[in-house]
Amino acid sequence: MLSRVAESLYWMNRYVERAENNARILDVNLQLMLDFENQSESLVRRHWEPIINTLEERELFFSLYDVPAADTVIEFLAFEPKNPNSIVSCLASARENARTVREQISSEMWEELNRLYLFIKSEAAREEYRSSAKDFFDHVVFGSHMFQGITNATMTHGEGWHFLQIGKLLERADSTSRILDVKYHILLPSGEQVGGNLDTIQWMAVLKSCSAFEAYTKIYRGRIVPWQVAEFLVLSDTFPRSIRFCVDSVDRALHEISGCPRSHYTNEVERLSGKLCSELDYSSTGDIFDRGLHQFLDNIQLRLITIGQALYGEYCEWREEAEQSQEPGGQSQRLGTLRQSQS
């Protein structure tokens, strides 16, 4: 498989997952604001600004808008074409990557992704958002779910499919870590608010942002407990959006591509993913909180980036930097052929 094809498959699914995550986060936080009796300007800013911060878009946001509020943050993360990580930009980039590997994906995949892209670019999307923001965000989330289901049902589960899964799972693990980091590091209440109604509502929002609320309540019967929420979203080996589950699935996909047993590694990306898998397998909630949840999550994000970089280093041969063309969303067009890993 050409490295150009592998890269496009990887980014196509990563962009679709990023659009879905943005839609879910915006929907949950918009609904959360309805639970606040006090709608002062300081509260609204304190509620929406951390979302911009954790997605690392602060500088771009404040160059376009004055104040972080529901309307400006949603406009920025959903419809702003100047934001390479907005929903509309992500789906445009996903569609462009799909177009370049049209022969590698099924016609059903192309049609569904094209349908979702055309919707988000149409005036109908704006009208649906104005009439019901929840319906609009649900449309994006369900469209992403439909695309993933069609992918699993219509594409052969070979090398290309594994690159699709790696893109989706790395993005998903990164998103879960950032959602947790917003709540713990920035929105953590103080004093008598800890464990109070507001704190509980915010932790419920964290779970809902990861589509984890129902799964959590089935395992942890009773009240929402912060350390249990963190344990579930970081260390669960059965919930598909937990960091541990995603990293384990990435490692499995990498070994499927190389043909190397998971008890060994043949390249740097397998070594990095296997090392992170082992650490998560043998970590406890106490270990995480002793170190500091924010510090732990920050380290996870950096290591996920390193795994992504090592993936390129292993499977892509690069052209000279001057010859590389820039794709939407910061993706570079890279040529070359996949190296055949030794098993």
C-alpha positions as CSV (number, residue, x, y, z in Angstrom):
1,M,0.0,0.0,0.0
2,L,1.3,3.5,-0.9
3,S,2.0,5.6,2.1
4,R,-0.1,8.3,0.5
5,V,-3.1,6.0,0.7
6,A,-2.4,4.9,4.3
7,E,-2.0,8.6,5.3
8,S,-5.3,9.6,3.7
9,L,-7.2,6.7,5.3
10,Y,-5.7,7.6,8.7
11,W,-6.6,11.2,8.4
12,M,-10.0,10.6,6.9
13,N,-11.2,8.7,10.0
14,R,-9.4,11.0,12.4
15,Y,-11.2,14.0,11.0
16,V,-14.6,12.3,11.1
17,E,-14.0,11.3,14.8
18,R,-12.9,14.9,15.6
19,A,-16.1,16.3,14.1
20,E,-18.2,13.9,16.2
21,N,-16.3,14.7,19.4
22,N,-16.8,18.5,18.8
23,A,-20.5,18.0,18.2
24,R,-20.9,15.9,21.4
25,I,-18.9,18.3,23.6
26,L,-20.8,21.4,22.3
27,D,-24.2,19.7,22.8
28,V,-23.5,18.5,26.3
29,N,-22.1,21.9,27.4
30,L,-25.0,23.8,25.9
31,Q,-27.5,21.5,27.8
32,L,-25.4,21.9,31.0
33,M,-25.8,25.7,30.9
34,L,-29.6,25.2,31.3
35,D,-28.9,23.8,34.8
36,F,-27.3,27.0,36.0
37,E,-29.7,29.5,37.6
38,N,-27.0,32.2,37.6
39,Q,-26.3,33.2,34.0
40,S,-23.8,36.0,34.8
41,E,-21.2,37.0,32.2
42,S,-18.4,35.7,34.4
43,L,-20.1,32.3,34.8
44,V,-20.8,32.0,31.0
45,R,-17.1,32.8,30.3
46,R,-15.8,30.4,32.9
47,H,-18.0,27.7,31.4
48,W,-17.1,28.1,27.7
49,E,-13.5,29.4,27.8
50,P,-12.0,26.1,29.1
51,I,-13.3,24.3,26.0
52,I,-11.3,26.7,23.8
53,N,-8.3,26.3,26.0
54,T,-8.3,22.5,26.0
55,L,-8.7,22.3,22.3
56,E,-5.6,24.6,22.0
57,E,-7.4,27.1,19.8
58,R,-7.3,30.1,22.2
59,E,-5.2,32.4,20.0
60,L,-7.2,31.8,16.9
61,F,-10.5,32.1,18.7
62,F,-9.7,35.5,20.2
63,S,-8.5,36.8,16.9
64,L,-12.0,36.2,15.5
65,Y,-14.3,36.8,18.5
66,D,-14.3,39.0,21.6
67,V,-15.9,37.0,24.3
68,P,-16.3,33.2,24.8
69,A,-20.0,32.5,25.0
70,A,-22.4,29.9,23.7
71,D,-23.0,31.5,20.4
72,T,-19.4,32.4,19.6
73,V,-17.9,29.1,20.8
74,I,-20.4,27.1,18.9
75,E,-19.9,29.2,15.8
76,F,-16.1,28.8,16.1
77,L,-16.2,25.0,16.7
78,A,-19.0,24.1,14.4
79,F,-19.2,26.5,11.4
80,E,-16.0,28.6,11.3
81,P,-14.1,27.8,8.1
82,K,-11.0,29.6,9.4
83,N,-10.8,27.1,12.3
84,P,-9.1,23.9,10.8
85,N,-10.7,21.9,13.6
86,S,-14.3,23.1,13.3
87,I,-16.9,20.5,12.4
88,V,-17.3,22.0,8.9
89,S,-13.5,22.0,8.3
90,C,-13.0,18.5,9.7
91,L,-15.7,17.0,7.4
92,A,-14.3,18.9,4.4
93,S,-10.9,17.5,5.1
94,A,-12.3,14.0,5.7
95,R,-14.1,14.2,2.3
96,E,-11.0,15.4,0.5
97,N,-9.0,12.6,1.9
98,A,-11.7,10.1,0.9
99,R,-11.7,11.6,-2.6
100,T,-8.0,10.9,-3.0
101,V,-8.4,7.2,-2.0
102,R,-11.8,6.7,-3.7
103,E,-10.7,3.3,-5.1
104,Q,-9.7,2.0,-1.6
105,I,-13.0,2.6,0.2
106,S,-16.5,1.3,-0.5
107,S,-19.1,3.4,-2.5
108,E,-21.3,3.3,0.5
109,M,-18.6,4.9,2.7
110,W,-18.1,7.7,0.1
111,E,-21.8,8.3,-0.3
112,E,-22.4,8.6,3.5
113,L,-19.4,10.9,4.1
114,N,-20.4,13.0,1.1
115,R,-24.0,13.2,2.4
116,L,-22.8,14.4,5.8
117,Y,-20.4,16.9,4.2
118,L,-23.1,18.4,1.9
119,F,-25.5,18.7,4.9
120,I,-23.0,20.6,7.0
121,K,-22.2,23.0,4.1
122,S,-25.9,23.6,3.4
123,E,-28.3,26.3,4.7
124,A,-30.4,23.4,6.0
125,A,-27.7,22.8,8.7
126,R,-27.9,26.4,9.9
127,E,-31.7,26.2,9.9
128,E,-31.6,23.0,11.9
129,Y,-29.2,24.5,14.4
130,R,-31.4,27.6,14.8
131,S,-34.5,25.6,15.4
132,S,-32.9,22.9,17.6
133,A,-29.2,22.8,18.4
134,K,-29.6,19.4,19.9
135,D,-31.0,18.0,16.6
136,F,-28.2,19.5,14.7
137,F,-25.5,18.0,16.9
138,D,-27.3,14.7,16.9
139,H,-27.3,14.8,13.1
140,V,-23.5,15.1,13.1
141,V,-23.0,12.4,15.8
142,F,-25.3,9.9,14.1
143,G,-23.8,10.7,10.7
144,S,-20.4,9.8,12.1
145,H,-21.8,6.6,13.7
146,M,-23.4,5.7,10.4
147,F,-20.1,6.2,8.6
148,Q,-18.2,4.0,11.1
149,G,-20.8,1.3,10.9
150,I,-20.8,1.3,7.1
151,T,-17.0,1.2,7.2
152,N,-17.0,-1.9,9.4
153,A,-19.7,-3.6,7.3
154,T,-18.5,-2.9,3.7
155,M,-14.7,-2.6,3.8
156,T,-12.3,-5.5,4.0
157,H,-10.6,-5.6,7.3
158,G,-7.1,-5.6,5.9
159,E,-4.2,-3.1,6.1
160,G,-6.2,-0.1,5.0
161,W,-9.0,-0.8,7.5
162,H,-6.4,-0.9,10.3
163,F,-5.0,2.5,9.4
164,L,-8.6,3.8,9.6
165,Q,-9.0,2.4,13.0
166,I,-5.6,3.8,14.2
167,G,-6.7,7.3,13.2
168,K,-10.1,7.0,14.9
169,L,-8.7,5.5,18.1
170,L,-5.8,8.0,18.5
171,E,-8.2,10.9,18.1
172,R,-10.7,9.3,20.5
173,A,-8.1,8.7,23.2
174,D,-6.9,12.3,22.9
175,S,-10.4,13.6,23.1
176,T,-11.3,11.7,26.2
177,S,-8.1,12.9,27.9
178,R,-8.9,16.6,27.1
179,I,-12.5,16.3,28.2
180,L,-11.3,14.9,31.6
181,D,-8.6,17.6,31.8
182,V,-11.1,20.4,31.3
183,K,-13.2,19.3,34.3
184,Y,-10.4,18.5,36.7
185,H,-7.8,21.1,36.0
186,I,-10.0,24.2,35.1
187,L,-13.5,23.7,36.2
188,L,-12.8,21.9,39.5
189,P,-14.9,23.7,42.2
190,S,-13.5,24.7,45.5
191,G,-14.5,24.5,49.1
192,E,-18.0,23.4,49.9
193,Q,-18.7,23.0,46.2
194,V,-16.7,19.8,46.0
195,G,-19.1,16.9,46.0
196,G,-22.1,19.3,45.8
197,N,-24.8,19.5,43.2
198,L,-22.8,21.6,40.7
199,D,-19.8,19.3,41.0
200,T,-22.0,16.2,40.3
201,I,-23.7,17.9,37.4
202,Q,-20.3,18.7,35.8
203,W,-19.0,15.2,36.3
204,M,-22.2,13.9,34.6
205,A,-21.5,16.2,31.7
206,V,-18.0,14.7,31.4
207,L,-19.5,11.3,31.1
208,K,-22.1,12.4,28.6
209,S,-19.4,14.2,26.6
210,C,-17.8,10.7,26.1
211,S,-21.2,8.9,25.6
212,A,-20.3,7.1,28.9
213,F,-23.1,8.0,31.3
214,E,-25.2,4.9,30.8
215,A,-22.2,2.6,30.7
216,Y,-20.8,4.1,33.9
217,T,-24.1,3.7,35.8
218,K,-24.3,0.1,34.8
219,I,-20.9,-0.6,36.4
220,Y,-20.8,1.9,39.3
221,R,-24.3,1.7,40.8
222,G,-25.0,4.8,42.9
223,R,-23.9,8.4,42.9
224,I,-21.4,10.0,40.6
225,V,-18.0,9.8,42.3
226,P,-15.1,11.8,40.7
227,W,-12.4,9.2,41.1
228,Q,-14.6,6.5,39.7
229,V,-15.4,8.6,36.7
230,A,-11.7,9.1,36.1
231,E,-11.0,5.4,36.6
232,F,-13.7,4.5,34.1
233,L,-12.6,6.9,31.4
234,V,-8.9,6.2,31.8
235,L,-8.6,2.5,32.8
236,S,-11.6,0.6,31.7
237,D,-10.7,-2.3,29.4
238,T,-14.3,-2.7,28.1
239,F,-15.6,0.8,27.4
240,P,-14.7,1.7,23.8
241,R,-14.0,5.4,24.6
242,S,-11.7,4.9,27.5
243,I,-8.0,5.8,27.0
244,R,-6.8,2.2,27.9
245,F,-9.3,0.6,25.5
246,C,-8.3,2.9,22.7
247,V,-4.5,2.5,23.2
248,D,-4.9,-1.3,23.4
249,S,-6.8,-1.3,20.1
250,V,-4.2,0.9,18.4
251,D,-1.5,-1.5,19.5
252,R,-3.5,-4.4,18.2
253,A,-4.0,-2.7,14.8
254,L,-0.3,-1.9,14.5
255,H,0.6,-5.5,15.0
256,E,-2.0,-6.6,12.5
257,I,-0.3,-4.3,10.0
258,S,3.2,-5.6,10.7
259,G,2.3,-9.2,11.3
260,C,4.4,-9.2,14.5
261,P,3.0,-10.9,17.6
262,R,1.9,-8.5,20.3
263,S,4.5,-10.0,22.7
264,H,7.2,-8.5,20.5
265,Y,7.8,-5.4,18.5
266,T,9.5,-4.7,15.2
267,N,9.5,-0.9,15.0
268,E,9.4,2.2,17.2
269,V,5.7,2.9,16.9
270,E,4.9,-0.7,18.2
271,R,7.4,-0.2,21.0
272,L,5.8,3.1,22.1
273,S,2.2,1.8,21.9
274,G,3.1,-1.4,23.7
275,K,4.9,0.5,26.5
276,L,1.9,2.8,27.0
277,C,-0.4,-0.2,26.9
278,S,1.6,-1.9,29.7
279,E,1.6,1.2,31.8
280,L,-2.1,1.6,31.6
281,D,-2.7,-2.1,32.2
282,Y,-0.8,-2.0,35.5
283,S,-1.8,1.5,36.6
284,S,-4.3,2.1,39.4
285,T,-6.5,5.1,40.2
286,G,-4.3,5.7,43.3
287,D,-1.2,5.9,41.1
288,I,-2.9,8.4,38.8
289,F,-4.1,10.8,41.5
290,D,-0.8,10.5,43.5
291,R,0.9,11.8,40.4
292,G,-1.9,14.3,39.7
293,L,-4.6,13.8,37.1
294,H,-3.7,16.8,35.1
295,Q,-0.1,15.8,34.9
296,F,-1.1,12.3,34.0
297,L,-3.4,13.4,31.2
298,D,-0.9,15.9,29.9
299,N,1.6,13.1,29.6
300,I,-0.9,10.8,27.9
301,Q,-1.6,13.5,25.3
302,L,2.1,14.0,24.6
303,R,2.6,10.2,24.2
304,L,-0.3,9.9,21.8
305,I,1.3,12.6,19.7
306,T,4.6,10.7,19.8
307,I,2.9,7.5,18.7
308,G,1.3,9.4,15.8
309,Q,4.7,10.8,14.8
310,A,6.4,7.4,15.0
311,L,3.6,6.0,12.8
312,Y,4.7,8.4,10.0
313,G,8.3,7.7,10.7
314,E,7.9,4.0,10.3
315,Y,5.4,3.8,7.4
316,C,6.1,6.9,5.3
317,E,9.0,7.9,3.2
318,W,9.1,11.6,3.0
319,R,9.7,13.9,0.0
320,E,11.8,17.0,0.5
321,E,10.1,19.6,2.7
322,A,10.1,22.1,-0.2
323,E,8.1,19.7,-2.3
324,Q,5.4,19.0,0.3
325,S,2.0,20.6,-0.2
326,Q,-0.2,21.6,2.7
327,E,-3.6,20.0,3.2
328,P,-6.5,21.5,5.2
329,G,-6.3,21.1,8.9
330,G,-2.5,21.0,9.0
331,Q,-2.2,17.7,7.2
332,S,0.8,17.4,4.9
333,Q,0.7,15.6,1.6
334,R,3.4,12.9,1.9
335,L,4.5,10.5,-0.9
336,G,6.3,7.2,-0.8
337,T,5.6,3.6,-0.2
338,L,4.9,1.6,3.0
339,R,7.8,-0.2,4.3
340,Q,7.3,-3.9,4.7
341,S,7.9,-4.6,8.4
342,Q,9.7,-7.8,9.4
343,S,7.8,-10.2,11.5
